[in-house]
Amino acid sequence: MNEIKYKLKLVKNERKLRKEDDFLNHYNKGEIIHEKQMAFHRCLKKNRWVFGGNRTGKTECGAVETVWLARGIHPYRKNKRIDCWVVSLSKQVQRDVAQAKILHYLKSNWIEKIVMSKGRQDSAESGVIDFILVKNVFGSISKIGFRSCDQGREKFQGASLDFVWFDEEPPFDIYMECKMRVLDKRGEIFGTMTPLKGLTWVYNEIYLNEHNDDNVWHEEMEWADNPFLNKEEIEQMSLAMSTDELESRRYGKFMQCGGLVYNTFDENIHVIEPFEIPFDWQDNVSIDPGLNNPLSAHFYARDYDGNVYVVAEHFEKGKDVDYHASKIKDIAQKLNWKKNRSGFLESLIDSAASQRTLASNKNVVELFYENGIATNPRVNKDLFSGINIVKRYLRDANNKSHLFIFKNCVNLIREFKSYWWGDEDAPIKKDDHCLDELRYYLVSLNQDKTLSNKKSIVQKDKERLLKRLTKNLKH
């Protein structure tokens, strides 16, 4: 009880501080910190996004980022005078949300001038602002311009900008136009949004990062991440929403009608920084072959507690077996991966690889063998039992995770986030090459456990003899 009272006192003190004039000075200061807001501010990527539910604090960090950059006081970035745009869905939304937040954090003596699109300058918060000139600490003037998506793409042409902040999801053509606006200054894009429109371009371009762009980064926020939300209020709001609404409005998740197959996958838990794997942990390689389709191969390790680590990835399409084998062996050499007594790298592979085709006298298993990789095609491909086993590794009955993926395995991570249930209670057969060979590997571990629990003929004979002896002794 004392701990609860102490935390309530901290929240009250924080709210009191935020009522003072210098709101920016008290942002995420003191004992209560919104950790995910600060992760956004610390990230140095050029295309940063926050996917959050309503009232998670996502717009707050977008406004603070804008003011920090305009003032030239950003604690984690190189500071200078800037020209930027704040892009909202409509003028009304601009006035009520992004514009209001920026005015909240801008002290009046920091403002050189406000130019209005609609309304009076002496009551800027009630009207629609065209741009704000902000006094930069270096003695120059920064410019925060406002745009709305309902103006159309043509209104986004011509300018040269240091950054663009999207408050909520813009149409793709406007997003691309804004990327052109920051190109010559090597500027940046950041966005804060609640994904209410389903699997749009943002899902593919940013969330999945399907182009594996090193400049793309995202963070997810939910109500529990906001330390200033009351827990009772969270429970009441949760009870009033459907499951789908909760996923998007509380957790900030992208949703499709069927839902994610692996809905317990969490990048914050299951994706980890690479580290040097002990030699004794090295376990196996698993391959899902493809020619026109991508070939996926991952290297798997296990610690002494049975936790699985996906430590390296080869993923490429349009290449032959010689090429893929060479790439897989290169990875093995870098990892100093174990080989069998014959000097071959060992691997699991889809059973279809053992079938010959009209195009070749040799099957894929034989071709890999000729390249120094001994593949085992005797894998269990049962889809639904395999999915259940993967789910148990993601989260067991005690809510513990036993599957960890090195962050360099970008294609496996992407597939986890884009594997949806379709019609007839079956997953949509698309972008699942990594997940297929992950399933083969995890099922093989489960089979090994099942086999190890089976009693041999000798053990069964011993048990029968023991029962007879025990029976004779009783008589």
C-alpha positions as CSV (number, residue, x, y, z in Angstrom):
1,M,0.0,0.0,0.0
2,N,2.8,2.4,0.9
3,E,4.4,1.7,-2.5
4,I,1.2,2.6,-4.3
5,K,0.9,5.8,-2.3
6,Y,4.4,6.7,-3.2
7,K,3.8,6.1,-6.9
8,L,0.6,8.2,-6.8
9,K,2.6,11.0,-5.2
10,L,5.2,10.9,-8.0
11,V,2.4,11.1,-10.6
12,K,0.8,14.1,-8.8
13,N,4.2,15.9,-8.6
14,E,4.8,15.2,-12.3
15,R,1.4,16.6,-13.2
16,K,2.0,19.7,-11.1
17,L,5.3,20.3,-12.9
18,R,3.6,20.0,-16.3
19,K,1.1,22.7,-15.3
20,E,4.0,25.2,-15.1
21,D,4.8,27.4,-18.1
22,D,8.0,25.6,-19.2
23,F,6.5,22.3,-20.1
24,L,9.5,21.3,-22.3
25,N,11.9,21.6,-19.4
26,H,9.9,19.0,-17.4
27,Y,9.3,16.6,-20.3
28,N,10.5,13.1,-19.1
29,K,12.4,14.6,-16.2
30,G,12.4,13.3,-12.6
31,E,11.5,9.8,-11.4
32,I,8.8,9.0,-13.9
33,I,10.0,8.5,-17.4
34,H,8.2,7.3,-20.5
35,E,10.9,4.9,-21.7
36,K,9.6,4.4,-25.2
37,Q,9.3,8.1,-25.9
38,M,13.0,8.4,-25.0
39,A,13.9,5.5,-27.2
40,F,12.3,7.4,-30.1
41,H,14.3,10.5,-29.3
42,R,17.5,8.7,-28.9
43,C,17.2,6.8,-32.2
44,L,19.4,8.3,-35.0
45,K,17.7,6.6,-37.9
46,K,16.4,8.9,-40.7
47,N,13.0,7.3,-41.0
48,R,11.5,6.7,-37.5
49,W,7.9,5.8,-36.7
50,V,5.9,5.2,-33.5
51,F,2.9,2.9,-33.8
52,G,0.8,3.4,-30.7
53,G,-2.7,3.1,-29.4
54,N,-4.7,6.2,-28.5
55,R,-3.3,8.1,-25.5
56,T,0.0,6.2,-25.4
57,G,2.0,9.4,-25.7
58,K,3.0,9.0,-29.3
59,T,1.9,12.5,-30.5
60,E,3.6,14.0,-27.4
61,C,7.0,12.7,-28.4
62,G,6.5,13.9,-32.0
63,A,5.7,17.4,-30.8
64,V,8.7,17.5,-28.5
65,E,11.0,16.2,-31.2
66,T,9.8,19.0,-33.5
67,V,10.3,21.8,-30.8
68,W,13.7,20.4,-29.8
69,L,14.9,20.5,-33.4
70,A,13.4,23.9,-34.1
71,R,15.0,25.4,-31.0
72,G,18.3,23.7,-31.7
73,I,18.4,22.0,-28.3
74,H,17.9,18.3,-29.2
75,P,19.9,16.3,-26.6
76,Y,20.8,13.5,-29.0
77,R,21.3,15.1,-32.4
78,K,23.5,17.7,-34.1
79,N,21.6,21.0,-33.7
80,K,21.2,23.8,-36.3
81,R,18.4,26.0,-37.6
82,I,15.8,24.0,-39.5
83,D,12.9,24.2,-41.9
84,C,10.3,21.5,-41.4
85,W,6.7,20.5,-42.0
86,V,4.2,19.0,-39.6
87,V,1.6,17.0,-41.7
88,S,-1.8,16.2,-40.3
89,L,-4.8,14.5,-42.0
90,S,-6.9,17.6,-42.1
91,K,-6.8,21.3,-41.0
92,Q,-9.2,20.6,-38.2
93,V,-7.0,17.7,-36.9
94,Q,-4.0,19.9,-37.3
95,R,-5.6,22.5,-35.0
96,D,-6.8,20.1,-32.4
97,V,-3.8,17.7,-32.2
98,A,-0.3,18.4,-33.6
99,Q,-0.6,22.2,-33.6
100,A,-2.0,22.3,-30.1
101,K,0.8,20.0,-28.8
102,I,3.5,22.2,-30.4
103,L,2.1,25.4,-28.9
104,H,2.0,23.6,-25.6
105,Y,5.7,23.0,-25.6
106,L,6.7,26.4,-27.2
107,K,7.2,29.1,-24.7
108,S,5.8,32.4,-25.9
109,N,9.2,34.2,-25.8
110,W,10.6,31.5,-28.2
111,I,8.2,32.5,-30.9
112,E,9.3,35.2,-33.4
113,K,6.1,35.2,-35.5
114,I,3.0,33.2,-36.2
115,V,1.3,33.4,-39.6
116,M,-2.2,32.1,-39.8
117,S,-4.1,30.3,-42.5
118,K,-7.4,30.9,-40.7
119,G,-8.1,32.8,-37.5
120,R,-6.3,35.5,-35.5
121,Q,-2.7,35.6,-34.6
122,D,-3.4,36.7,-31.0
123,S,-5.5,33.6,-30.6
124,A,-3.5,31.1,-32.6
125,E,-4.6,28.0,-30.7
126,S,-8.2,28.7,-31.9
127,G,-7.3,29.0,-35.6
128,V,-5.3,27.2,-38.2
129,I,-1.6,28.1,-38.4
130,D,0.3,28.3,-41.7
131,F,3.8,28.5,-40.1
132,I,5.6,29.4,-36.9
133,L,9.0,31.2,-36.9
134,V,10.9,29.9,-33.8
135,K,14.0,31.5,-32.3
136,N,16.9,29.1,-32.5
137,V,19.4,29.2,-29.7
138,F,22.2,29.8,-32.2
139,G,20.6,33.2,-33.0
140,S,18.9,32.3,-36.2
141,I,15.2,31.5,-37.0
142,S,13.7,28.1,-37.6
143,K,10.5,27.6,-39.5
144,I,7.7,25.1,-38.6
145,G,5.3,24.8,-41.5
146,F,1.9,23.0,-41.3
147,R,0.3,20.9,-44.1
148,S,-2.7,18.7,-44.3
149,C,-3.2,15.6,-46.4
150,D,-6.6,16.8,-47.6
151,Q,-4.8,19.6,-49.6
152,G,-3.6,17.0,-52.1
153,R,-0.1,16.1,-53.2
154,E,0.5,19.3,-55.3
155,K,0.6,21.4,-52.1
156,F,3.6,19.3,-51.0
157,Q,5.9,20.2,-53.9
158,G,8.8,22.6,-54.2
159,A,10.2,23.0,-50.6
160,S,13.6,21.9,-49.3
161,L,13.2,20.6,-45.7
162,D,15.3,19.3,-42.9
163,F,12.5,17.0,-41.6
164,V,8.8,16.1,-41.9
165,W,6.7,14.9,-39.0
166,F,3.6,12.9,-40.0
167,D,1.0,12.9,-37.3
168,E,-1.1,9.9,-38.3
169,E,-0.8,7.9,-41.5
170,P,-0.6,9.9,-44.8
171,P,-1.5,8.7,-48.3
172,F,1.5,7.0,-50.0
173,D,1.8,9.7,-52.7
174,I,2.2,12.4,-50.1
175,Y,4.7,10.4,-48.1
176,M,6.8,9.9,-51.3
177,E,6.5,13.6,-52.1
178,C,7.7,14.5,-48.6
179,K,10.7,12.1,-49.0
180,M,11.7,14.2,-52.0
181,R,11.4,17.4,-49.9
182,V,14.1,16.1,-47.5
183,L,16.4,14.6,-50.1
184,D,18.8,17.4,-50.9
185,K,19.3,18.3,-47.2
186,R,19.8,14.6,-46.3
187,G,16.9,15.2,-43.9
188,E,14.6,12.8,-42.1
189,I,11.1,11.6,-41.7
190,F,9.3,10.7,-38.5
191,G,5.7,9.6,-38.0
192,T,3.4,8.9,-35.0
193,M,0.2,7.0,-35.7
194,T,-2.4,4.6,-34.6
195,P,-2.8,1.8,-37.3
196,L,-6.6,1.9,-37.9
197,K,-6.6,1.4,-41.6
198,G,-5.4,-2.2,-41.8
199,L,-2.5,-3.5,-43.8
200,T,-1.7,-0.3,-45.8
201,W,1.6,0.8,-47.4
202,V,2.9,1.7,-43.9
203,Y,2.7,-1.9,-42.9
204,N,4.9,-3.0,-45.7
205,E,7.2,0.0,-46.1
206,I,7.8,0.7,-42.4
207,Y,6.6,-2.0,-40.1
208,L,7.8,-5.0,-42.1
209,N,10.6,-2.9,-43.7
210,E,10.3,-5.1,-46.7
211,H,13.2,-3.4,-48.5
212,N,15.5,-3.9,-45.5
213,D,16.3,-0.2,-45.4
214,D,18.8,0.5,-42.7
215,N,17.3,4.0,-42.1
216,V,13.9,2.6,-41.2
217,W,13.1,2.1,-37.5
218,H,9.8,1.7,-35.5
219,E,8.6,1.5,-32.0
220,E,5.3,0.2,-30.6
221,M,3.5,1.8,-27.7
222,E,0.6,0.6,-25.7
223,W,-1.3,2.0,-22.7
224,A,0.8,0.2,-20.2
225,D,3.9,2.0,-21.6
226,N,2.5,5.4,-20.6
227,P,3.3,5.8,-16.9
228,F,0.8,8.7,-16.7
229,L,-2.3,6.7,-17.5
230,N,-4.3,5.4,-14.5
231,K,-4.5,1.6,-14.3
232,E,-8.2,1.7,-13.4
233,E,-8.9,3.9,-16.4
234,I,-7.0,1.4,-18.6
235,E,-9.1,-1.5,-17.3
236,Q,-12.4,0.4,-17.9
237,M,-11.5,1.4,-21.4
238,S,-10.3,-2.2,-22.2
239,L,-13.6,-3.7,-21.1
240,A,-15.5,-1.3,-23.4
241,M,-13.7,-2.4,-26.6
242,S,-13.8,-5.4,-28.8
243,T,-10.7,-7.6,-29.3
244,D,-9.9,-6.0,-32.7
245,E,-10.3,-2.5,-31.3
246,L,-8.0,-3.3,-28.4
247,E,-5.3,-4.6,-30.7
248,S,-5.2,-1.3,-32.6
249,R,-6.4,1.3,-30.2
250,R,-4.6,0.0,-27.1
251,Y,-1.6,-1.9,-28.4
252,G,-1.1,0.0,-31.7
253,K,-1.1,-3.3,-33.8
254,F,-1.8,-3.6,-37.5
255,M,-4.8,-5.9,-38.0
256,Q,-6.3,-8.1,-40.7
257,C,-9.6,-9.9,-40.4
258,G,-8.0,-13.3,-39.7
259,G,-5.4,-12.1,-37.2
260,L,-1.7,-12.9,-36.9
261,V,-0.8,-16.6,-36.7
262,Y,2.0,-15.8,-34.2
263,N,0.3,-13.0,-32.3
264,T,2.6,-13.6,-29.2
265,F,5.7,-12.6,-31.2
266,D,7.2,-9.5,-29.7
267,E,10.3,-7.8,-31.1
268,N,11.1,-6.4,-27.7
269,I,11.4,-9.9,-26.3
270,H,12.2,-12.3,-29.2
271,V,14.7,-10.2,-31.2
272,I,18.1,-9.7,-29.5
273,E,21.5,-8.3,-30.2
274,P,23.9,-10.9,-31.7
275,F,26.6,-12.3,-29.4
276,E,29.2,-15.0,-29.8
277,I,27.6,-18.4,-29.5
278,P,29.5,-21.1,-27.5
279,F,30.6,-24.0,-29.7
280,D,28.7,-26.4,-27.6
281,W,25.4,-24.6,-28.4
282,Q,25.7,-25.1,-32.1
283,D,22.9,-27.4,-33.2
284,N,21.7,-27.4,-36.8
285,V,21.0,-25.6,-40.0
286,S,17.5,-25.7,-41.7
287,I,16.8,-24.9,-45.3
288,D,13.6,-24.2,-47.3
289,P,14.8,-24.5,-50.9
290,G,13.7,-22.2,-53.8
291,L,14.9,-21.1,-57.2
292,N,12.5,-18.5,-58.4
293,N,11.1,-18.3,-54.9
294,P,13.6,-17.3,-52.1
295,L,15.8,-20.0,-50.6
296,S,15.8,-19.5,-46.8
297,A,18.5,-21.0,-44.5
298,H,19.1,-20.3,-40.8
299,F,21.6,-21.4,-38.3
300,Y,20.2,-22.6,-35.0
301,A,21.8,-22.9,-31.6
302,R,20.5,-24.3,-28.2
303,D,21.7,-23.5,-24.7
304,Y,21.7,-25.9,-21.8
305,D,18.2,-24.8,-20.8
306,G,16.7,-25.7,-24.2
307,N,16.4,-22.1,-25.4
308,V,16.7,-21.8,-29.2
309,Y,18.8,-19.0,-30.8
310,V,18.5,-18.1,-34.5
311,V,22.0,-16.8,-35.1
312,A,22.5,-16.3,-38.9
313,E,20.5,-16.1,-42.1
314,H,20.8,-16.7,-45.8
315,F,17.9,-15.5,-47.9
316,E,18.0,-15.0,-51.6
317,K,16.0,-15.9,-54.8
318,G,16.8,-16.5,-58.4
319,K,20.1,-18.5,-57.7
320,D,21.1,-22.1,-58.2
321,V,22.2,-24.6,-55.6
322,D,25.9,-24.0,-56.1
323,Y,25.4,-20.4,-55.3
324,H,23.3,-21.0,-52.2
325,A,25.7,-23.7,-50.9
326,S,28.6,-21.3,-51.3
327,K,26.8,-18.6,-49.3
328,I,25.7,-21.0,-46.5
329,K,29.3,-22.4,-46.2
330,D,30.6,-18.8,-46.0
331,I,28.4,-18.2,-43.0
332,A,29.4,-21.5,-41.5
333,Q,33.1,-20.5,-41.8
334,K,32.5,-17.1,-40.2
335,L,30.7,-18.8,-37.3
336,N,33.2,-21.7,-37.1
337,W,30.2,-23.9,-37.3
338,K,30.6,-27.6,-36.6
339,K,30.9,-30.3,-39.3
340,N,30.3,-34.1,-39.3
341,R,33.1,-36.7,-39.3
342,S,33.1,-36.6,-43.1
343,G,33.8,-32.8,-43.1
344,F,30.2,-32.0,-44.3
345,L,28.0,-29.3,-43.0
346,E,24.7,-30.8,-41.8
347,S,21.2,-29.5,-42.4
348,L,17.5,-30.2,-42.4
349,I,15.7,-29.5,-45.7
350,D,12.1,-29.6,-47.0
351,S,11.3,-33.2,-48.1
352,A,10.3,-31.9,-51.6
353,A,14.1,-31.4,-52.1
354,S,14.5,-35.2,-52.5
355,Q,12.3,-35.3,-55.6
356,R,13.8,-35.3,-59.0
357,T,12.4,-33.0,-61.7
358,L,12.4,-33.1,-65.5
359,A,14.9,-30.2,-65.5
360,S,17.6,-32.2,-63.7
361,N,18.9,-35.8,-63.3
362,K,19.7,-35.0,-59.7
363,N,17.5,-33.7,-56.9
364,V,18.3,-30.8,-54.6
365,V,19.5,-33.0,-51.8
366,E,22.1,-34.6,-54.1
367,L,23.2,-31.2,-55.4
368,F,23.8,-29.9,-51.9
369,Y,25.7,-33.0,-51.0
370,E,28.0,-32.5,-54.0
371,N,28.6,-29.0,-52.5
372,G,29.6,-30.3,-49.1
373,I,26.3,-29.9,-47.3
374,A,24.6,-33.1,-46.1
375,T,20.9,-32.4,-46.0
376,N,18.2,-34.4,-44.2
377,P,14.9,-34.3,-46.0
378,R,13.1,-36.5,-43.4
379,V,11.2,-33.6,-41.8
380,N,7.7,-33.4,-40.3
381,K,5.8,-30.9,-42.4
382,D,2.5,-31.1,-40.5
383,L,1.5,-27.4,-40.5
384,F,-0.8,-27.1,-37.5
385,S,1.2,-29.2,-35.0
386,G,4.3,-27.3,-36.2
387,I,2.6,-23.9,-35.6
388,N,1.6,-25.0,-32.1
389,I,5.2,-26.0,-31.3
390,V,6.5,-22.7,-32.6
391,K,3.9,-20.9,-30.4
392,R,5.1,-22.9,-27.3
393,Y,8.7,-21.7,-28.0
394,L,7.4,-18.1,-28.3
395,R,5.5,-18.3,-25.0
396,D,5.1,-21.4,-22.8
397,A,2.4,-22.1,-20.2
398,N,4.4,-20.1,-17.7
399,N,4.6,-17.1,-20.0
400,K,8.3,-17.6,-20.7
401,S,10.0,-17.3,-24.1
402,H,12.4,-20.0,-25.4
403,L,13.0,-18.6,-28.9
404,F,15.4,-15.7,-29.6
405,I,16.3,-14.3,-33.0
406,F,19.5,-12.3,-33.7
407,K,18.5,-8.9,-35.1
408,N,20.5,-9.6,-38.3
409,C,17.9,-12.3,-39.3
410,V,15.7,-9.6,-40.8
411,N,13.7,-11.8,-43.2
412,L,12.6,-14.2,-40.4
413,I,11.6,-11.3,-38.2
414,R,9.6,-9.8,-41.1
415,E,7.8,-13.1,-41.8
416,F,6.8,-13.4,-38.1
417,K,5.1,-10.0,-38.4
418,S,3.3,-10.7,-41.6
419,Y,2.0,-14.3,-41.3
420,W,-1.8,-14.0,-41.2
421,W,-4.6,-16.5,-40.9
422,G,-6.7,-16.6,-44.1
423,D,-9.9,-18.4,-45.1
424,E,-10.8,-21.9,-43.8
425,D,-8.6,-21.5,-40.7
426,A,-5.4,-21.8,-42.7
427,P,-2.5,-19.4,-42.9
428,I,-2.2,-17.4,-46.1
429,K,0.5,-19.1,-48.2
430,K,2.7,-16.1,-48.8
431,D,6.2,-15.0,-47.5
432,D,6.6,-18.0,-45.2
433,H,9.9,-19.5,-46.4
434,C,11.8,-18.7,-43.2
435,L,8.9,-19.8,-41.0
436,D,8.7,-23.1,-42.8
437,E,12.3,-24.1,-42.1
438,L,12.1,-22.7,-38.6
439,R,9.1,-25.0,-38.1
440,Y,11.0,-28.0,-39.5
441,Y,13.8,-27.4,-37.0
442,L,11.6,-26.9,-33.9
443,V,9.5,-29.9,-34.8
444,S,12.6,-32.0,-35.1
445,L,13.6,-31.0,-31.5
446,N,10.1,-32.1,-30.4
447,Q,10.5,-35.4,-32.3
448,D,13.8,-36.0,-30.6
449,K,12.2,-35.6,-27.2
450,T,9.4,-37.9,-28.1
451,L,11.8,-40.6,-29.4
452,S,14.0,-40.2,-26.3
453,N,11.0,-40.9,-24.1
454,K,10.1,-44.1,-25.9
455,K,11.3,-47.4,-24.3
456,S,13.6,-49.7,-26.2
457,I,12.8,-53.5,-26.6
458,V,15.5,-54.3,-24.0
459,Q,13.9,-51.9,-21.5
460,K,10.5,-53.4,-22.1
461,D,11.9,-56.9,-21.6
462,K,13.6,-55.8,-18.4
463,E,10.3,-54.4,-17.1
464,R,8.4,-57.6,-17.9
465,L,11.1,-59.7,-16.1
466,L,10.9,-57.4,-13.1
467,K,7.2,-57.8,-12.9
468,R,7.5,-61.6,-13.0
469,L,10.1,-61.6,-10.3
470,T,8.0,-59.3,-8.1
471,K,5.0,-61.5,-8.6
472,N,7.0,-64.7,-7.7
473,L,8.4,-63.1,-4.6
474,K,4.9,-62.2,-3.4
475,H,3.9,-65.9,-3.7
